[in-house]
């Protein structure tokens, strides 16, 4: 039966569909760390733990010539650039960050990116890979993000790009960009979550010993003259742990401040300075994530899911799913409901 909530369900592959195909663009100057992140997320077999299979390939101008990376390493391509849009097109193209944003990019790489985007293939870049997308003209008139240290440079080099200075990652018309280094992990996990659900992304994150998602913006990492006191961060970590352990209970800034032993005003100020987001915004993010997991892994009716996630009502949960995920709880469950092998 189709969903009746009035929102389109997210796209999720069924167990019978082919593995998702991901193309890593390999060319001189790409960053070793970003190549490693892409490889770790999409080139590790986690099917026994319930993660759908992926098919990662490294596409280059010359598929027979190793690409030199920093640190004396090399990356061996296994596909030509034409693989991006031939008879077996990719489902996602990922551009690693580059060591030098001003370095030349091989024209065939730029042409391949243009053709991939023109055929409707989603394109993502990590860190300074946004400069590559900008050179290809894919970011003209679109929102984009890069490492905070390079944001002004990207805006100056490409004034037609709407540079977001704070976000960890953004999407605009099928093009994804991320902030620096660790934010590339955030984006890759988000792309897994978008395609295959929160539990698949959480499983990948657990195997990488990292958080499945981070809240806030990269503004929290920008260098400031006076560093935050460690004791403030420790106190806030204890408050977050308390809130997560009692997620179904109502929480306010006042009640959370009481756990921290500070005034509500001081608590709210330190929380935002440390995490880059407000206490209530952080709490809603955690509740949406908890509801996603319950919808995927349990048969609880929607009112019970809402109660356990701390929303109070199904209506409130539906509103937050619409604003955060652009779908409804019912449609999300229909798309990402976990099936055991004998149910598939």
C-alpha positions as CSV (number, residue, x, y, z in Angstrom):
1,X,0.0,0.0,0.0
2,X,1.5,3.4,-0.9
3,X,2.2,5.9,1.9
4,X,-0.6,8.2,2.8
5,X,1.4,10.9,4.6
6,X,1.6,13.1,1.5
7,X,5.4,12.9,1.2
8,X,7.5,10.9,-1.2
9,X,9.4,8.0,0.3
10,X,13.2,8.0,0.2
11,X,14.9,5.9,-2.5
12,X,16.2,2.6,-1.1
13,X,17.5,-0.4,-3.0
14,X,15.7,-3.7,-2.5
15,X,17.7,-6.8,-1.6
16,X,17.4,-8.0,-5.3
17,X,19.0,-4.9,-6.9
18,X,22.6,-4.8,-8.0
19,X,25.3,-3.3,-5.7
20,X,25.5,0.4,-5.7
21,X,28.3,1.6,-8.0
22,X,30.6,4.3,-6.7
23,X,33.4,5.9,-8.8
24,X,36.4,7.4,-7.0
25,X,38.1,9.9,-9.4
26,X,41.8,9.3,-9.4
27,X,44.2,12.0,-10.7
28,X,47.5,13.5,-9.6
29,X,47.2,15.7,-6.4
30,X,44.3,13.9,-4.7
31,X,44.7,13.6,-0.9
32,X,45.7,10.3,0.6
33,X,43.4,10.7,3.6
34,X,40.3,11.3,1.5
35,X,41.1,8.3,-0.8
36,X,41.3,6.2,2.4
37,X,38.0,7.4,3.7
38,X,36.2,6.7,0.5
39,X,37.8,3.3,0.3
40,X,37.0,2.4,3.9
41,X,33.3,3.4,3.6
42,X,32.6,1.8,0.2
43,X,35.2,-0.9,-0.4
44,X,34.8,-3.0,2.8
45,X,32.4,-6.0,2.7
46,X,30.0,-5.6,5.6
47,X,27.1,-7.6,4.1
48,X,27.2,-10.2,6.9
49,X,26.4,-7.3,9.2
50,X,23.4,-6.2,7.2
51,X,25.0,-3.5,5.0
52,X,24.1,-3.6,1.3
53,X,27.0,-4.5,-1.0
54,X,28.9,-1.7,-2.8
55,X,31.0,-1.7,-5.9
56,X,33.8,0.9,-5.7
57,X,36.1,1.5,-8.7
58,X,38.9,4.0,-9.2
59,X,38.5,5.8,-12.5
60,X,41.3,7.7,-14.2
61,X,42.4,9.1,-17.5
62,X,44.8,6.2,-17.9
63,X,43.5,3.1,-16.1
64,X,46.8,1.4,-16.4
65,X,49.0,4.2,-14.9
66,X,49.3,4.3,-11.1
67,X,48.5,7.7,-9.5
68,X,51.1,9.0,-7.1
69,X,49.9,10.1,-3.7
70,X,51.7,12.0,-0.9
71,X,53.8,9.9,1.4
72,X,55.3,7.7,-1.3
73,X,52.0,5.9,-1.9
74,X,50.3,5.1,-5.2
75,X,46.7,4.5,-6.2
76,X,46.0,1.9,-8.9
77,X,43.0,2.8,-11.2
78,X,40.8,0.0,-12.5
79,X,38.4,1.9,-14.8
80,X,38.7,4.6,-17.5
81,X,36.8,7.8,-17.1
82,X,34.3,6.7,-19.7
83,X,33.1,4.1,-17.1
84,X,31.3,6.9,-15.4
85,X,28.6,7.1,-18.0
86,X,29.0,4.1,-20.3
87,X,26.5,1.2,-20.6
88,X,26.9,0.4,-16.9
89,X,26.8,3.9,-15.4
90,X,27.8,4.7,-11.8
91,X,25.4,5.6,-9.1
92,X,27.7,8.1,-7.4
93,X,30.9,9.9,-8.3
94,X,33.2,11.0,-5.5
95,X,36.0,13.5,-5.9
96,X,38.7,13.3,-3.1
97,X,40.2,16.5,-1.8
98,X,43.2,17.9,-3.5
99,X,46.6,18.9,-1.9
100,X,46.8,22.2,-3.9
101,X,43.5,23.9,-4.8
102,X,45.4,26.0,-7.4
103,X,47.0,23.0,-9.2
104,X,45.9,22.1,-12.7
105,X,43.2,19.4,-13.1
106,X,43.4,17.2,-16.2
107,X,40.8,18.4,-18.7
108,X,39.4,14.9,-19.2
109,X,38.6,14.7,-15.5
110,X,36.6,18.0,-15.7
111,X,34.9,16.8,-18.9
112,X,34.0,13.5,-17.2
113,X,32.5,15.3,-14.2
114,X,30.4,17.5,-16.5
115,X,29.1,14.5,-18.5
116,X,28.3,12.6,-15.3
117,X,26.3,15.4,-13.8
118,X,24.6,16.0,-17.2
119,X,23.3,12.4,-17.2
120,X,21.9,12.8,-13.7
121,X,24.6,11.0,-11.7
122,X,25.1,12.5,-8.2
123,X,28.5,14.0,-7.6
124,X,30.2,14.5,-4.3
125,X,33.5,16.1,-3.3
126,X,35.5,16.1,-0.1
127,X,37.3,19.1,1.4
128,X,39.2,21.0,-1.4
129,X,37.7,18.8,-4.0
130,X,35.1,21.6,-4.2
131,X,37.7,23.5,-6.2
132,X,37.7,20.7,-8.8
133,X,33.9,20.9,-9.1
134,X,34.1,24.7,-9.4
135,X,36.6,24.4,-12.2
136,X,34.2,22.1,-14.0
137,X,31.5,24.7,-13.7
138,X,29.3,22.4,-11.6
139,X,29.0,24.8,-8.7
140,X,28.0,27.9,-10.6
141,X,25.0,29.4,-8.8
142,X,24.9,26.6,-6.3
143,X,25.6,26.3,-2.6
144,X,28.9,24.7,-1.7
145,X,31.3,24.2,1.2
146,X,35.0,23.4,1.7
147,X,37.5,23.5,4.6
148,X,36.9,26.7,6.6
149,X,40.5,27.8,6.0
150,X,39.8,27.7,2.2
151,X,36.3,29.1,2.2
152,X,37.3,32.7,1.4
153,X,39.7,31.4,-1.3
154,X,36.9,29.4,-3.0
155,X,34.6,32.4,-2.9
156,X,37.4,34.7,-4.4
157,X,38.4,32.2,-7.1
158,X,34.9,31.4,-8.1
159,X,32.5,34.3,-7.2
160,X,29.6,32.5,-8.9
161,X,29.6,29.9,-6.2
162,X,27.5,30.5,-3.1
163,X,30.1,29.4,-0.5
164,X,28.7,28.3,2.9
165,X,31.3,29.2,5.5
166,X,30.0,27.0,8.4
167,X,28.3,23.8,7.2
168,X,29.9,20.3,7.5
169,X,28.4,19.4,4.1
170,X,25.7,20.7,1.8
171,X,23.8,19.4,-1.2
172,X,22.5,21.5,-4.1
173,X,20.9,19.9,-7.2
174,X,22.5,16.6,-6.9
175,X,26.0,17.9,-6.0
176,X,27.5,17.4,-2.6
177,X,30.4,19.2,-1.0
178,X,32.0,18.8,2.4
179,X,34.2,20.7,4.7
180,X,37.7,19.6,5.6
181,X,39.2,16.2,6.6
182,X,36.8,14.6,9.1
183,X,33.8,16.2,7.5
184,X,34.5,14.0,4.5
185,X,33.7,11.0,6.8
186,X,30.4,12.8,7.8
187,X,29.4,13.3,4.1
188,X,30.3,9.7,3.1
189,X,28.3,8.3,6.0
190,X,25.4,10.6,5.1
191,X,25.4,9.4,1.5
192,X,25.2,5.8,2.8
193,X,22.4,6.8,5.1
194,X,20.5,8.5,2.3
195,X,20.7,5.5,0.1
196,X,20.4,2.7,2.6
197,X,19.1,4.0,5.9
198,X,20.3,5.0,9.3
199,X,21.1,1.5,10.5
200,X,23.4,0.8,7.5
201,X,25.2,4.1,8.1
202,X,25.5,3.3,11.8
203,X,27.0,-0.1,11.1
204,X,29.6,1.4,8.8
205,X,30.3,4.1,11.4
206,X,30.7,1.6,14.2
207,X,33.2,-0.4,12.2
208,X,35.2,2.8,11.6
209,X,34.9,3.6,15.4
210,X,33.4,7.0,14.6
211,X,30.0,8.7,15.2
212,X,27.4,8.0,12.6
213,X,26.7,11.8,12.4
214,X,27.9,15.0,14.0
215,X,25.7,17.9,14.9
216,X,26.7,21.5,14.6
217,X,28.8,23.3,12.0
218,X,32.5,23.6,11.3
219,X,32.4,27.0,13.0
220,X,33.2,25.1,16.2
221,X,36.6,24.2,14.7
222,X,37.7,27.6,13.5
223,X,40.7,28.9,15.4
224,X,39.8,31.4,18.1
225,X,42.2,33.4,20.4
226,X,40.9,31.9,23.6
227,X,40.3,28.1,23.8
228,X,37.3,26.6,25.7
229,X,38.1,25.2,29.1
230,X,38.3,21.4,29.2
231,X,36.0,21.3,32.3
232,X,33.2,22.9,30.3
233,X,33.4,20.3,27.6
234,X,33.5,17.5,30.1
235,X,30.4,18.8,31.9
236,X,28.5,19.1,28.6
237,X,29.6,15.6,27.5
238,X,28.0,14.3,30.8
239,X,24.8,16.2,30.0
240,X,24.6,14.8,26.5
241,X,25.1,11.3,27.8
242,X,22.3,11.8,30.4
243,X,19.9,13.1,27.7
244,X,20.7,10.1,25.4
245,X,20.1,7.7,28.3
246,X,16.7,9.3,29.0
247,X,15.7,10.3,25.5
248,X,12.0,9.4,26.0
249,X,11.8,11.9,28.8
250,X,11.0,15.6,28.3
251,X,14.0,17.9,28.4
252,X,14.4,21.6,28.4
253,X,17.3,23.9,28.6
254,X,16.5,24.5,32.2
255,X,16.4,20.8,33.1
256,X,19.6,20.1,31.2
257,X,21.3,23.0,32.8
258,X,20.4,21.6,36.2
259,X,22.2,18.3,35.3
260,X,25.2,20.4,34.4
261,X,24.9,22.4,37.6
262,X,24.9,25.8,35.8
263,X,22.3,28.5,35.0
264,X,20.2,28.0,31.9
265,X,21.8,31.0,30.2
266,X,25.3,29.9,30.9
267,X,24.5,26.3,29.8
268,X,23.0,27.4,26.5
269,X,25.9,29.7,25.8
270,X,28.6,27.0,26.5
271,X,26.7,24.3,24.7
272,X,26.5,26.3,21.5
273,X,30.1,27.4,21.7
274,X,31.3,23.8,22.2
275,X,29.0,21.9,19.8
276,X,28.1,24.6,17.2
277,X,24.4,24.1,17.8
278,X,21.7,24.8,20.4
279,X,20.7,22.2,23.1
280,X,17.2,21.8,21.7
281,X,18.4,21.5,18.1
282,X,20.9,18.8,19.2
283,X,18.1,17.0,21.1
284,X,15.8,17.0,18.1
285,X,18.7,15.5,15.9
286,X,19.2,12.7,18.4
287,X,15.5,12.0,18.6
288,X,15.1,11.8,14.8
289,X,18.1,9.4,14.7
290,X,16.5,7.2,17.4
291,X,13.2,7.2,15.6
292,X,14.9,6.2,12.4
293,X,16.5,3.2,14.1
294,X,13.2,2.2,15.7
295,X,11.4,2.4,12.4
296,X,14.0,0.2,10.7
297,X,14.4,-2.4,13.4
298,X,11.0,-2.7,15.3
299,X,7.3,-3.2,14.6
300,X,6.3,-0.6,17.1
301,X,3.3,1.5,16.0
302,X,4.2,5.1,15.1
303,X,2.8,6.6,18.4
304,X,5.0,4.2,20.4
305,X,8.1,5.1,18.2
306,X,7.3,8.8,18.8
307,X,7.1,8.2,22.6
308,X,10.3,6.2,22.8
309,X,12.2,8.8,20.8
310,X,10.9,11.5,23.0
311,X,8.7,13.4,20.5
312,X,5.6,13.2,22.6
313,X,3.3,12.7,19.7
314,X,3.2,11.2,16.3
315,X,2.3,14.6,14.8
316,X,5.5,16.2,16.2
317,X,7.6,13.3,15.0
318,X,6.1,13.6,11.5
319,X,6.8,17.4,11.4
320,X,10.5,16.8,12.3
321,X,10.9,14.0,9.7
322,X,9.4,16.3,7.1
323,X,11.8,19.2,7.9
324,X,14.9,17.1,8.5
325,X,14.5,14.1,6.1
326,X,12.0,15.4,3.6
327,X,9.9,12.3,4.1
328,X,7.4,10.9,6.7
329,X,8.0,8.2,9.4
330,X,5.6,5.8,7.6
331,X,7.4,6.3,4.2
332,X,10.8,6.0,5.9
333,X,9.7,2.6,7.5
334,X,8.4,1.4,4.1
335,X,11.7,2.2,2.4
336,X,14.2,1.1,5.1
337,X,12.4,-1.6,7.2
338,X,15.1,-4.1,8.1
339,X,14.6,-7.6,6.6
340,X,16.3,-10.7,7.8
341,X,17.7,-13.0,5.1
342,X,14.7,-15.3,5.3
343,X,12.4,-12.4,4.9
344,X,14.2,-10.9,1.9
